[in-house]
Every structure is written in C-alpha cells, then in structure tokens.
Amino acid sequence: MEPTNLPLREAIAAVVASALTSHAIFNRWEVKHLLAVSFLLGVVPTLASRPLVPHLGPVKGLILGFLTYFGTLLSSIVIYRLSPFHPIAQYPGPVLAKVSKLYHVWVVSGGKQHLYLQELHERYGDIVRFGPNEVSIRDASCIMPVLGAQGMPKGSMYEGRHFWPKQHTLIGSRDPKEHQRRRRPWNRAFSGTALKEYNPMIQARVQELGDALAARRGQVVDLAEWIGFFTYDFMGDLVFGGWTNMVREGADTSGLWKVMKSGLKLEFVYDHIPWLSYYTRSIPGIGKMQLGRMAAAQTMKRLAQPAEKKDLFYYLSNEDGSEKEDPPKYVVASDGGLAVVAGSDTTSSVLASTFYCLLRNPEAYARLQAEVDKAFPPGEDVLDPERLPDMQFLEAVINEGLRLFPAVPSGSQRAPEIGSGGKAVGPYFIPEGTMTRIHFWSVHRDARYFSAPGTFWPERWLAAEGAAARPAGFVHDANAWVPFSFGPSNCVGKALALQEMRMVLCHLVRRLRFRFADGYDPAQYERDLEDRFVASVGRLPVVVEARD
C-alpha cells in the first residue's frame, strides 16, 4: 500500500503528533514491556515517517522522520518536566535533576549521595526535588505520615534493585497487606524469647573476633574489615546454621563479601533508574543473581539437616509450624539471602563508624572503657548479656553512632498509591506515584532537632533521659532519631543488631586497646564513606594493643 501523499508540512506534523501521543502513553502507563516499548520507539516512528518518503525518498524520509520523532519526544519530556504543569513543579531542585534521574546518578556516582542531598537541603530547604518524580524531605514532622502505619507503600526502587522479581523478599514487598503477612515469621524470629536463643551464637562469634584481633597485637589491622567478617559469619550462623568463617580464616574465602561489594554500585543505579534492571536482569553474572544461587545452595543444605537449634531459618521455613502452609523453597532462599546481607552490611558499617567516633574522641572512649571495666571486673564474663541493659553510657555511645552514621543514610523510598489522589505530608502535598524519601542523614544532623548536631556527644542521650545535666539551650528530639526507619516496615532485626553492637563493643573495649595507625589521617574515614542505599565504609586502620 502506497503512503498517502500528504503535503510535507502536514507529514512532519503527523510525526510530531505521533511523538506527543507516545509521550502521553509513557507518562500515563509507564510502559516497560519490551514489545510495547519496541512498538512505540520503533514501529510508530517508522509508520509515521512513511508520508515523508514521497517528498524525500526512503532513506532521507526515514532519517528525517526518526530525528523529528525522537527530537519531539525528548523535547516534550523535558518541557513537561520543567513546566509549571508537572505535579511537583512547586518543589525546588536542580534543573537538570528535574529533567532526568540520570543527572543525579552521575553526580553521586562516587557514593556521596548523603552529602549531596544534605547540600541540596541546605540550599533549597526542607523538601527538594532531586529527580523528575522524586523528592527528599528533611522535616521530622513528615516521618510519621510518610513511614508510619497510615503512611505510604514502598516505591519503585525496590523493583529495580531486586530485578523485578515475581516474588519479592520481605524488604522488597510493596503491598502493605502482603508485607504484613510475610513479616509474621520474622516477628517471631526476632521476639524477645528468640533473641535469647541467639545469644550463644553471638557470644561465640564475638569471642572468635576478639581472639583473632588479640593474635595480631602490635600489628596494624583494618578494624572495619574485621567487623565485617564478624557480621557475615554471625548472620551465616543465624540464617543457615553456618556459612562463612571469615574471621577464622582472615579472608573472604567463600566469595560472599566480594559478590556483595561488587553488586552495591550496580544496585545503586537500579535504585534510581528501576526500569533499567527490567531489561538487564537476564544478563549472567550480576551480583544479585550470584547471591541468589549461593543462598539457594545454602537453603538446600540447611533443609537437608535436622534443626539442631532455633535459628532464623527455623522460623522462615516454618519449622515452628506457626503458618498454615510452608513457604516455597525459593522464597526461603530469597529471604535468607536478604537476611545475611541486611544484617551484615548495616551492623558492620554502624559498628565501624562507632569505633571511629570513639577513637576520635578519647574522653568518650575512656568513659566507655571505665563503664565496661566496672560492669565486668577481672574474672567476670564480659559476654554475659544480663548486665548490658544497665550500661547507660554504652547505650548512649551506640545511639550516637547510629545518629551520626545511620546504616541507610538517605532513607527508603515511599510513594502514594496510584489512584489514591496523593497524600498530605506535614505542610506538603505528595501527588500519587511521586517517590518520596525522608533523608535520615540530614534529619539526624539538623540543629532544630539535636544540639551540636555534627558532634559526637554521647552525653546528649543521658541528658535527654535526666541522667545528666542539660546545658542551656539543650535540644533533643527523640522523634527525629530514626536509624532503624519507622512504622510497619521498620528494621525487624533492630533488637538483634543492638545486641550484637553491645557485645562487640564491650568485649573488644574490655579486652584490647585500639589507636589509629601511625600516619593515618582520621578524616579519611569520612571521606571514604559511601551511600549506596546502605552505608559502605572504607578502611579503618588501627593498631591493636593488649590491655594490662
């Protein structure tokens, strides 16, 4: 069939109209299916270019048609995103960030998203538009309406970072009702009774860490790396009844840590450009898939063993019989892999950062050491968990470490459901589908909520509880402290992470002495800190010394 001989001007207008229609379709339905995308970006411009052929010939006609189509499509997208008609046009932010999330990914590719968003908040205020359809909030009054029980469901970043799975892990579940159902075994696994059963596992691994560091007295060690070894070893014990022995071997012989670190940068890109992983999820060798295979192998190994003790797997696989039906093995493997990662990277980064703060503040280090020595005199078991709740300064040190260096600096993404009409969040209105984050890093370091916000000052927690004098003008808003997130999707392993941190700090401070390695610039630690959704720490070189 011969193309209709439209006048050249009308033929070009038809191409423009086709591009504008495609933009409207992409904008309304967020088309991702490969066939649909191929049709809109391949078939449509080809058909729209046909009326140009009689005027310019087949080659020039197609070239002009495609250039006109894609030029119009891109121009329409840019103009709309910068126009006052965009749903979040009223919120300030960098112009290029409003145009494309690629700009944000490029700017923070070095891992400094926490600092960049903090800088944007200082420049633009408490709400910043840092993507075409995403805002960051620094206002503590918005924590509850965004993250609370009546808040928003999770955003599309969880689809992207988990490669659009048919069955999400617990952390990736975006349906609030499904999340509530999936969380039941996790709640049982982290109940007070269950945590007491895990204490021997923590004690054994902490003792192993202390022994390994004691054997290296007088040497320079990377304390952050050794803490990471400990958290991965312990979580392997807790989830699968054993997986790695990094502390014992002094290296990542299993390859687990290497797989995880290699995937952090890639997952960070997918967090912000979730549709990209929709098309790359089948590429072999991607870190998340490697982790999935490793977790599946450990799941089959654990299923073949009788339950010798009540570990996390005991609850996730329904060995306790609390659920009507056993979950599929692939769900258990997926949740198990999640637990190892979520319980390792987060706890290790906070612990390493807390040690860094103690080493930079010798008075706080000495006070903690004195409290530990008093609670555990010579001959007493420093790993006895019964005495930990009474150690006020220890708790203050941990809280302060979590405030300054939260495990998830930029928060997790939320968005009002499509069809909801949007949601009022404090003084702001968030249109439906708009991705929203509470920037924990900025909230924790805001003088409106905490006195001397950039200072490591554990005593603030004692003053807030009346256990120490309050300085004049003292400010302490406990509602602005959200290191474990908030609401129904908060960190289910909070109590376990705190118990790990208490035991590690007590044991190492009681048994050994640490100081920065000669020639090391302590400021380098913060320069090396990266925000890859979870905080990623660099080296913490210290000299290990025996205590008298």
C-alpha positions as CSV (number, residue, x, y, z in Angstrom):
1,M,0.0,0.0,0.0
2,E,1.5,3.3,-1.1
3,P,1.9,6.0,1.6
4,T,-0.7,8.9,1.5
5,N,0.8,11.9,-0.3
6,L,0.4,14.5,2.4
7,P,2.0,17.9,2.0
8,L,5.4,17.9,3.6
9,R,4.4,20.3,6.4
10,E,1.4,18.1,7.3
11,A,3.6,14.9,7.1
12,I,6.1,16.4,9.6
13,A,3.1,17.5,11.8
14,A,1.9,13.9,11.8
15,V,5.3,12.7,13.0
16,V,5.2,15.3,15.8
17,A,1.7,14.3,16.8
18,S,2.8,10.7,16.9
19,A,5.7,11.5,19.2
20,L,3.5,13.6,21.5
21,T,1.0,10.7,21.7
22,S,3.8,8.3,22.6
23,H,4.9,10.6,25.4
24,A,1.4,10.7,26.8
25,I,1.3,6.9,26.8
26,F,4.7,6.6,28.5
27,N,3.7,9.2,31.0
28,R,0.3,7.7,31.8
29,W,1.2,4.0,31.9
30,E,5.0,3.9,32.4
31,V,5.3,1.3,29.7
32,K,8.1,-1.1,30.2
33,H,7.2,-4.3,28.4
34,L,9.8,-4.9,25.7
35,L,7.2,-5.4,22.9
36,A,5.3,-2.3,23.8
37,V,8.4,-0.2,24.1
38,S,9.7,-1.6,20.8
39,F,6.4,-0.7,19.2
40,L,6.4,2.9,20.5
41,L,10.1,3.6,19.8
42,G,10.4,1.5,16.6
43,V,7.2,0.7,14.7
44,V,5.4,4.0,15.4
45,P,8.2,6.3,14.1
46,T,8.7,4.0,11.1
47,L,5.0,4.3,10.2
48,A,4.9,8.0,11.0
49,S,7.8,8.6,8.6
50,R,6.2,7.0,5.6
51,P,4.4,10.2,4.4
52,L,7.8,11.8,4.1
53,V,9.1,9.2,1.7
54,P,7.4,10.7,-1.5
55,H,9.0,14.0,-0.7
56,L,12.5,13.0,0.4
57,G,13.0,9.4,-0.7
58,P,13.1,6.3,1.5
59,V,16.5,7.0,3.2
60,K,16.2,10.7,3.9
61,G,12.5,10.3,4.7
62,L,13.2,7.8,7.4
63,I,16.1,9.8,8.8
64,L,14.1,13.0,9.0
65,G,11.1,11.1,10.4
66,F,13.1,9.4,13.2
67,L,15.0,12.7,14.0
68,T,11.7,14.6,14.2
69,Y,10.0,11.9,16.2
70,F,12.7,11.4,18.8
71,G,13.5,15.1,18.9
72,T,9.9,15.9,19.6
73,L,9.6,13.1,22.2
74,L,12.6,14.2,24.1
75,S,11.7,17.9,23.9
76,S,8.2,17.1,25.1
77,I,9.5,15.2,28.1
78,V,11.9,18.0,29.0
79,I,9.4,20.7,28.6
80,Y,6.8,18.9,30.6
81,R,9.2,18.1,33.5
82,L,10.3,21.7,33.7
83,S,6.8,23.2,33.2
84,P,4.5,24.5,35.9
85,F,2.1,21.8,34.9
86,H,4.2,19.0,36.4
87,P,2.6,17.6,39.6
88,I,5.7,18.5,41.7
89,A,6.7,21.7,39.9
90,Q,6.3,23.7,43.1
91,Y,9.2,21.9,44.8
92,P,12.7,23.4,44.2
93,G,15.7,21.5,43.0
94,P,18.5,21.5,40.3
95,V,17.1,22.0,36.8
96,L,19.0,19.0,35.3
97,A,17.8,16.8,38.2
98,K,14.2,17.6,37.2
99,V,14.9,16.7,33.6
100,S,16.4,13.2,34.2
101,K,17.4,10.9,37.1
102,L,20.5,10.2,35.1
103,Y,21.8,13.5,36.3
104,H,21.5,12.5,39.9
105,V,23.1,9.1,39.3
106,W,26.0,10.8,37.6
107,V,26.5,13.4,40.3
108,V,26.5,10.9,43.1
109,S,28.3,8.1,41.3
110,G,31.2,8.4,43.6
111,G,29.0,7.4,46.5
112,K,28.4,10.8,48.1
113,Q,24.6,10.9,47.8
114,H,24.2,11.5,51.6
115,L,26.3,14.7,51.3
116,Y,24.8,15.8,48.1
117,L,21.3,15.6,49.3
118,Q,22.3,17.3,52.5
119,E,23.8,20.1,50.4
120,L,20.6,20.4,48.4
121,H,18.5,20.7,51.6
122,E,20.8,23.4,52.9
123,R,20.4,25.3,49.5
124,Y,16.7,24.7,48.8
125,G,15.0,23.9,52.1
126,D,13.2,21.0,53.8
127,I,11.8,19.5,50.6
128,V,13.9,19.1,47.5
129,R,13.0,17.7,44.0
130,F,16.1,15.7,43.0
131,G,14.5,13.7,40.2
132,P,11.7,14.2,37.6
133,N,9.3,12.4,40.0
134,E,11.1,12.2,43.4
135,V,11.5,14.4,46.4
136,S,13.7,14.3,49.5
137,I,12.4,15.6,52.9
138,R,14.3,16.9,55.9
139,D,11.3,17.7,58.1
140,A,10.9,15.4,61.1
141,S,7.2,16.1,61.2
142,C,6.9,14.2,58.0
143,I,8.4,11.0,59.3
144,M,5.1,9.6,60.6
145,P,2.9,10.5,57.6
146,V,5.5,9.1,55.2
147,L,6.7,6.0,57.1
148,G,4.1,5.4,59.8
149,A,1.1,2.9,59.9
150,Q,-1.0,5.3,57.8
151,G,1.9,6.3,55.6
152,M,2.8,5.3,52.0
153,P,3.7,2.0,50.5
154,K,7.2,1.4,49.2
155,G,8.4,3.0,46.0
156,S,9.7,1.5,42.7
157,M,13.3,1.4,43.8
158,Y,12.6,-2.0,45.3
159,E,11.5,-3.3,41.9
160,G,14.7,-2.0,40.4
161,R,17.2,-3.2,43.0
162,H,15.6,-6.7,43.1
163,F,15.4,-7.1,39.4
164,W,11.6,-7.1,39.2
165,P,11.1,-10.5,40.8
166,K,7.8,-12.4,40.6
167,Q,8.1,-13.0,44.4
168,H,9.7,-10.2,46.5
169,T,11.8,-10.6,49.6
170,L,10.3,-9.2,52.7
171,I,12.1,-5.8,52.3
172,G,11.0,-5.5,48.7
173,S,7.3,-6.3,49.2
174,R,5.4,-3.1,48.2
175,D,1.9,-4.4,49.1
176,P,1.3,-3.4,52.8
177,K,-1.1,-6.4,53.4
178,E,1.4,-8.8,51.8
179,H,4.2,-7.3,53.7
180,Q,2.3,-7.7,57.0
181,R,1.7,-11.4,56.2
182,R,5.3,-12.0,55.2
183,R,6.6,-10.3,58.3
184,R,4.9,-12.7,60.7
185,P,7.6,-15.3,60.8
186,W,10.2,-12.6,61.0
187,N,8.5,-11.1,64.0
188,R,8.6,-14.5,65.7
189,A,12.2,-14.9,64.8
190,F,13.1,-11.6,66.5
191,S,10.9,-11.8,69.5
192,G,12.5,-11.5,73.0
193,T,12.4,-15.2,73.5
194,A,14.1,-16.0,70.2
195,L,16.8,-13.4,70.8
196,K,17.8,-15.1,74.0
197,E,18.3,-18.3,72.0
198,Y,20.7,-16.5,69.6
199,N,22.9,-15.1,72.4
200,P,25.3,-18.2,72.4
201,M,25.8,-17.7,68.6
202,I,26.7,-14.0,69.1
203,Q,28.9,-14.8,72.0
204,A,30.9,-17.5,70.1
205,R,31.5,-15.2,67.1
206,V,32.4,-12.2,69.3
207,Q,34.9,-14.4,71.2
208,E,36.3,-15.5,67.9
209,L,36.7,-11.9,66.7
210,G,38.4,-11.0,70.0
211,D,40.8,-13.9,69.7
212,A,41.7,-13.1,66.1
213,L,42.4,-9.4,66.9
214,A,44.3,-10.4,70.1
215,A,46.6,-12.7,68.0
216,R,47.5,-9.6,66.0
217,R,48.7,-7.4,68.9
218,G,51.2,-4.8,67.8
219,Q,50.0,-5.1,64.2
220,V,48.0,-2.7,62.0
221,V,44.6,-4.2,61.1
222,D,41.7,-2.8,59.2
223,L,39.1,-2.9,62.0
224,A,36.2,-2.2,59.6
225,E,37.1,-5.2,57.6
226,W,37.3,-7.5,60.6
227,I,34.0,-6.3,61.9
228,G,32.5,-7.0,58.5
229,F,34.0,-10.6,58.7
230,F,32.3,-11.0,62.1
231,T,28.8,-9.8,61.0
232,Y,28.8,-12.0,57.9
233,D,30.0,-15.0,59.9
234,F,27.3,-14.5,62.6
235,M,24.5,-13.9,60.1
236,G,25.5,-17.1,58.2
237,D,25.2,-18.9,61.6
238,L,21.9,-17.3,62.3
239,V,20.2,-17.8,59.0
240,F,21.7,-21.1,57.6
241,G,23.3,-22.7,60.7
242,G,26.7,-21.7,59.3
243,W,28.0,-20.4,56.0
244,T,31.3,-18.5,56.2
245,N,34.3,-18.5,58.5
246,M,35.9,-15.2,57.5
247,V,37.2,-14.3,61.0
248,R,38.8,-17.7,61.5
249,E,40.4,-17.6,58.0
250,G,41.2,-13.9,58.0
251,A,39.8,-13.6,54.5
252,D,36.6,-13.9,52.3
253,T,37.3,-17.4,51.1
254,S,33.7,-18.1,50.3
255,G,33.5,-15.1,47.9
256,L,30.3,-13.9,49.6
257,W,31.7,-10.5,50.5
258,K,33.2,-10.0,47.1
259,V,29.8,-10.7,45.5
260,M,28.0,-8.3,47.8
261,K,30.5,-5.4,47.3
262,S,30.5,-5.9,43.5
263,G,26.8,-5.5,43.4
264,L,26.4,-2.4,45.5
265,K,27.3,0.1,42.8
266,L,25.1,-1.6,40.2
267,E,22.1,-1.8,42.6
268,F,22.5,1.8,43.4
269,V,22.0,2.7,39.7
270,Y,18.9,0.5,39.6
271,D,17.6,2.2,42.8
272,H,17.3,5.4,40.8
273,I,16.6,4.0,37.3
274,P,14.5,1.0,38.1
275,W,13.3,0.4,34.6
276,L,17.0,-0.3,33.6
277,S,17.1,-3.6,35.6
278,Y,13.9,-4.7,33.9
279,Y,16.0,-5.0,30.7
280,T,19.3,-6.2,32.2
281,R,18.0,-8.7,34.7
282,S,18.8,-11.6,32.4
283,I,22.5,-10.8,31.9
284,P,24.6,-13.5,33.5
285,G,27.0,-12.8,36.3
286,I,25.0,-10.0,38.0
287,G,25.8,-9.8,41.7
288,K,22.2,-10.2,42.9
289,M,21.8,-13.4,40.9
290,Q,25.1,-14.8,42.2
291,L,23.9,-14.2,45.7
292,G,20.6,-15.9,44.9
293,R,22.4,-19.0,43.7
294,M,24.6,-19.0,46.8
295,A,21.6,-18.6,49.1
296,A,19.7,-21.3,47.2
297,A,22.6,-23.7,47.8
298,Q,22.7,-22.9,51.5
299,T,19.0,-23.4,51.7
300,M,19.1,-26.9,50.3
301,K,22.0,-27.7,52.6
302,R,20.1,-26.4,55.6
303,L,16.9,-28.2,54.6
304,A,18.8,-31.5,54.5
305,Q,19.9,-31.0,58.1
306,P,17.7,-31.5,61.2
307,A,17.0,-28.4,63.2
308,E,19.7,-28.6,65.9
309,K,18.7,-25.2,67.2
310,K,16.2,-22.5,66.6
311,D,17.9,-20.2,64.1
312,L,16.3,-17.7,61.7
313,F,15.8,-20.4,59.1
314,Y,13.7,-22.3,61.7
315,Y,11.1,-19.6,61.5
316,L,11.4,-18.6,57.9
317,S,11.0,-22.2,56.7
318,N,8.0,-22.7,59.1
319,E,9.8,-25.4,61.1
320,D,7.9,-24.0,64.1
321,G,4.6,-24.8,62.4
322,S,3.0,-21.5,63.1
323,E,1.9,-20.9,59.5
324,K,-0.8,-23.0,57.8
325,E,1.4,-23.7,54.8
326,D,5.2,-24.0,54.4
327,P,6.6,-21.3,52.1
328,P,8.2,-22.3,48.8
329,K,11.9,-23.1,49.0
330,Y,12.8,-20.2,46.6
331,V,11.1,-17.8,49.0
332,V,13.0,-19.1,51.9
333,A,16.3,-18.9,50.0
334,S,15.5,-15.3,48.9
335,D,14.6,-14.2,52.4
336,G,17.7,-16.0,53.8
337,G,20.0,-14.2,51.4
338,L,18.3,-10.9,52.3
339,A,18.8,-11.6,56.0
340,V,22.5,-12.2,55.6
341,V,23.0,-9.0,53.6
342,A,20.7,-6.8,55.6
343,G,22.0,-8.0,58.9
344,S,25.7,-7.8,57.9
345,D,26.3,-4.6,55.9
346,T,24.2,-2.4,58.2
347,T,25.5,-3.6,61.5
348,S,29.1,-3.7,60.4
349,S,29.0,-0.1,59.0
350,V,27.5,1.3,62.2
351,L,29.9,-0.6,64.4
352,A,32.9,0.5,62.4
353,S,31.7,4.1,62.5
354,T,31.1,4.0,66.2
355,F,34.7,2.7,66.8
356,Y,35.9,5.5,64.6
357,C,34.0,8.1,66.7
358,L,35.4,6.6,69.9
359,L,38.9,6.8,68.6
360,R,38.5,10.4,67.5
361,N,37.1,11.2,71.0
362,P,39.4,9.8,73.6
363,E,37.4,11.1,76.5
364,A,34.3,9.2,75.4
365,Y,36.5,6.1,74.8
366,A,37.9,6.3,78.3
367,R,34.5,6.8,79.8
368,L,33.1,3.7,78.0
369,Q,36.1,1.7,79.0
370,A,35.6,2.6,82.6
371,E,31.9,1.6,82.5
372,V,32.8,-1.7,80.9
373,D,35.5,-2.4,83.4
374,K,33.1,-1.6,86.3
375,A,30.4,-3.8,84.9
376,F,32.8,-6.7,84.2
377,P,35.6,-6.8,86.8
378,P,38.5,-9.2,86.2
379,G,37.3,-12.7,86.2
380,E,33.8,-11.8,85.1
381,D,32.4,-12.9,81.7
382,V,32.3,-9.8,79.6
383,L,29.9,-11.6,77.2
384,D,27.2,-12.0,79.8
385,P,24.2,-10.3,78.3
386,E,22.4,-9.9,81.6
387,R,24.4,-6.8,82.5
388,L,24.2,-5.0,79.2
389,P,20.8,-3.2,79.8
390,D,22.2,-1.4,82.8
391,M,25.1,0.2,80.9
392,Q,23.8,3.7,80.2
393,F,26.9,5.1,78.6
394,L,27.3,2.1,76.3
395,E,23.7,2.6,75.1
396,A,24.4,6.4,74.6
397,V,27.5,5.6,72.5
398,I,25.6,3.3,70.3
399,N,22.7,5.7,69.9
400,E,25.1,8.5,69.0
401,G,26.9,6.3,66.5
402,L,23.5,5.5,64.9
403,R,22.6,9.2,64.8
404,L,25.8,10.4,63.1
405,F,26.2,7.3,60.8
406,P,22.8,5.7,60.1
407,A,23.0,2.4,58.2
408,V,20.7,3.8,55.5
409,P,21.7,7.5,55.2
410,S,19.2,8.6,52.5
411,G,16.2,6.6,53.7
412,S,14.0,4.2,51.8
413,Q,11.6,5.2,49.1
414,R,7.8,5.6,49.6
415,A,5.1,6.8,47.2
416,P,1.3,7.4,47.4
417,E,-0.5,4.6,45.6
418,I,-1.8,5.2,42.1
419,G,-5.5,6.1,42.4
420,S,-5.1,7.5,45.9
421,G,-5.2,11.1,44.8
422,G,-2.0,11.8,46.7
423,K,-1.2,12.4,50.3
424,A,-0.7,15.3,52.6
425,V,2.6,15.0,54.4
426,G,3.1,17.7,57.1
427,P,3.0,21.0,55.2
428,Y,3.5,19.4,51.8
429,F,1.3,17.5,49.3
430,I,2.7,14.5,47.6
431,P,0.9,13.6,44.3
432,E,0.2,9.9,43.7
433,G,3.1,8.0,42.4
434,T,5.7,10.6,43.5
435,M,8.7,8.9,45.0
436,T,9.5,10.3,48.5
437,R,12.3,9.8,50.9
438,I,13.0,11.0,54.4
439,H,16.7,12.0,54.4
440,F,17.8,10.5,57.7
441,W,21.3,11.8,57.4
442,S,20.1,15.4,57.2
443,V,17.4,15.0,59.9
444,H,19.9,13.5,62.3
445,R,22.3,16.4,61.7
446,D,19.8,19.2,61.9
447,A,20.2,21.7,64.8
448,R,16.5,22.1,65.1
449,Y,16.4,18.5,66.5
450,F,19.8,18.0,68.1
451,S,22.2,20.3,69.8
452,A,25.7,20.4,68.3
453,P,24.4,18.1,65.5
454,G,27.7,17.4,63.9
455,T,29.5,16.5,67.1
456,F,29.9,13.0,68.6
457,W,28.4,13.7,72.0
458,P,27.0,10.5,73.7
459,E,26.2,12.5,76.8
460,R,23.3,14.1,75.0
461,W,21.4,10.8,75.4
462,L,22.0,10.8,79.2
463,A,20.9,14.5,79.4
464,A,17.7,13.7,77.5
465,E,16.8,10.9,80.0
466,G,17.6,13.1,83.0
467,A,20.8,11.1,83.8
468,A,23.0,14.1,83.3
469,A,22.6,17.9,83.5
470,R,21.1,19.6,80.5
471,P,23.2,22.5,79.1
472,A,21.4,25.8,78.4
473,G,19.5,25.7,75.2
474,F,19.7,21.9,75.0
475,V,17.7,20.4,72.1
476,H,17.0,16.8,71.7
477,D,14.0,15.5,69.7
478,A,13.8,11.7,70.0
479,N,11.2,11.6,67.3
480,A,13.8,12.8,64.8
481,W,16.0,9.8,65.5
482,V,15.1,7.0,63.0
483,P,18.2,4.9,62.3
484,F,16.1,1.8,62.0
485,S,13.4,3.5,59.9
486,F,9.9,3.8,61.3
487,G,6.5,2.3,61.1
488,P,5.3,-1.2,59.9
489,S,8.3,-1.5,57.6
490,N,11.0,-0.6,60.1
491,C,14.0,-2.8,60.7
492,V,12.7,-6.1,62.0
493,G,16.2,-7.0,63.3
494,K,16.7,-3.9,65.4
495,A,16.9,-5.7,68.7
496,L,19.4,-8.2,67.4
497,A,21.6,-5.5,65.8
498,L,21.7,-3.6,69.1
499,Q,22.7,-6.8,71.0
500,E,25.5,-7.5,68.5
501,M,26.8,-4.0,68.9
502,R,26.7,-4.1,72.7
503,M,28.6,-7.4,72.9
504,V,31.2,-6.4,70.3
505,L,31.9,-3.1,71.9
506,C,32.0,-4.5,75.5
507,H,34.3,-7.4,74.6
508,L,36.8,-5.5,72.5
509,V,37.0,-2.5,74.7
510,R,37.4,-4.7,77.8
511,R,40.0,-7.0,76.3
512,L,42.0,-4.8,73.9
513,R,43.2,-1.2,73.3
514,F,43.0,0.4,69.8
515,R,44.6,3.5,68.3
516,F,44.8,4.9,64.9
517,A,47.7,3.6,62.8
518,D,50.7,5.9,62.7
519,G,50.4,8.3,59.8
520,Y,46.7,7.7,59.2
521,D,44.5,10.8,58.7
522,P,41.3,10.0,60.7
523,A,39.4,12.4,58.4
524,Q,40.0,9.9,55.6
525,Y,37.4,7.6,57.1
526,E,34.6,10.0,56.5
527,R,35.9,10.8,53.1
528,D,35.8,7.1,52.2
529,L,32.2,6.7,53.5
530,E,29.8,6.0,50.7
531,D,26.0,5.9,50.4
532,R,24.9,3.0,48.2
533,F,21.5,2.8,49.8
534,V,23.2,1.2,52.7
535,A,26.3,2.9,54.0
536,S,29.6,1.5,52.8
537,V,32.7,2.2,54.9
538,G,36.3,2.3,53.8
539,R,39.3,1.2,55.8
540,L,39.8,1.9,59.5
541,P,43.5,1.1,60.1
542,V,44.2,0.7,63.8
543,V,47.0,-0.7,65.9
544,V,45.8,-3.5,68.3
545,E,47.4,-3.4,71.7
546,A,46.9,-5.6,74.8
547,R,45.4,-4.1,77.9
548,D,47.0,-4.5,81.3
